[in-house]
Structures are given as C-alpha cells and as structure tokens.
Amino acid sequence: MYILGLTGSIGMGKTWGTKCFRHLGVAVHDADACVHRLLAPGGAATAEVANVFPGVLSTQNGVDRQKLGAYVFSDDSALDTLQAVLHPLVHQDQRLFLAQCQRRRVALAVLDIPLLYETKARMRVDAVVVMSAPAFVQRQRVLRRATMTEAKLNTILARQVPDEIKRQVAEYVVTTGATRGQALRQIAKIVKVTKTMKGQAWSPDWPLT
C-alpha cells in the first residue's frame, strides 16, 4: 500500500484536492473531519478538551469551535495543549483507517493532513502532495470567509510552513490558481503513477504520539 500525504496552507484548495482523490476512487482519511468527530457531542476528546478549556461546550454538549478558538488563536501554549490532546487520537484514527485499507488490499491511500510538515507527519507517508496557488489568490479566497480578517490570516500563516518551502520539499505539487478541472487532471496523473508503487511508510506498529 502506497500512502500519499495531502497538505497545503490555508486557502490553497486542499478541500478540492480531497474531493478529486475521492472522485478518482482513492481512499482518503480527512484529519479535519476526524477532529470534528472528536469534538462532537460524545466525541472521544470532548470531555478532556472541555476540562482543559472551561466554557467551550455548546448547548448540545459538543465543543464550540469558536469558543475554543478564542483560547488558542493567539496563545501558542494553549494551542500546544490542545494538540497534545487531539493528535494522539487523530493518529489512532489514521492507523485504524490504514489497517482497514491494508485488509482490503487497497493499493493507494491518502492521509489529508492540514499541518503535515508542522506536526512532523512526513514520516507517516510515502510521498507528499501539496496543493498550492499564488499568494494573491490565496488571500482573495481566505478573506472572502465571513469571520476572516487580514490580522487573523497573517497569524494563521505565521504558524504554517511557507508555501514556497512546501513546494520545494514535496514530491508532487498541484496548482489550483486556474480551473478546478486543471487541478483534477494533475491529481489524476499523480494517482496513475503512485497506485502502482510499493509503499514503505505503513506499519501497524505506528506510534500514537
């Protein structure tokens, strides 16, 4: 089984990349979706996060992400604390996903990891696909979001490995500054090449931290 890590800075089109891989029949694990499940009512991380960050529960007893964001957005120490809770659970979910793929004899699997380089997840994949777009396109996309501001975007970008560096170190780069169809064609070429490769990254003995 060959494992691709899909990543990209905010506003670079990673969500579209995930859809493209799934459209092409590739099994994808979505880290963001996993975190949503972990913080939902009854989620595996909900109680611990609520204990560490008082007042973040919603009326449905899930974690209100806006309330949580108020704790961690400008506080790196609080963000580190949150990641220490979430990351082992996300890693466990990734491991279960890949074990299922292995049992199904899946040739190619994708781990969608927003902060792949930032969280040292490179060792968990055989190769990396970076979604990328020109900086002005990125800013236009992100600033269209209802709750986004220039200051907030700059804070987010400061915490992420710069797109230029990601493009330099990744095995594959998908450009999303033009049409969605163009990005889909680029991803289709990556799938065609990698689905026949033999992977080395997967092991059922993956550490959870």
Protein Blocks (a to p, Z undefined) as FASTA:
>chain_A
ZZddddddehilpmmmmmmmmmnopacddfklmmmmmmmghiaklmmmmmmmghiacfko
pacfklmmmmmmmmmklmmmmmmmmmmmmmmmmmmmmmmmmmnopabdcdddfklmlnop
mmmpmbdcdddddfklmmmmmmmpmkbcfklmmmmmmmpccfklmmmmpmbdcdfklcfk
lmmmmmmmmmmmmmmpccfkbcckbcfZZ
